Amino acid sequence: ARYFQKTRDGKLLLRKMMARHVPQDIVEREKQGFSAPDASWFKGESMDYVRRQLFSSNARIYDFLDRGTVQKLVDQHLNGEQNRRLLIWSLLNVESFCQAYLGK
């Protein structure tokens, strides 16, 4: 049961190392999660970024994934047919990785 209890000992090494650099209340704080993109993400102006990244002829993600399939799924989000925010989040991260580590 201990494994399912909230504790303040997560990432102990990191906490000890950063103790002299951050306030004590942060060092002792319980771990906090963060949510995945919500419905407000990837709408309006942010969709321009999605288009630039995932519809670009230079997108590296298509070295590994089928361009037509990916763009069809993204279009479903853009057209309001399906909420694909988590998929888009994942695709953007893969594209970012490809650009950073696999070159242009």
Buried (B, 14 or more C-beta within 10 A) or exposed (E): EEEEEEEEEEEEEEBEEEEEEEEEEEBEEEEEEEEEBEEEBBEEEEBEEBEEBBBEEEBBBBEEBEEEEBBEBBEBBBEEEEBBBEBBBEBBEBBEEBBEEEEE
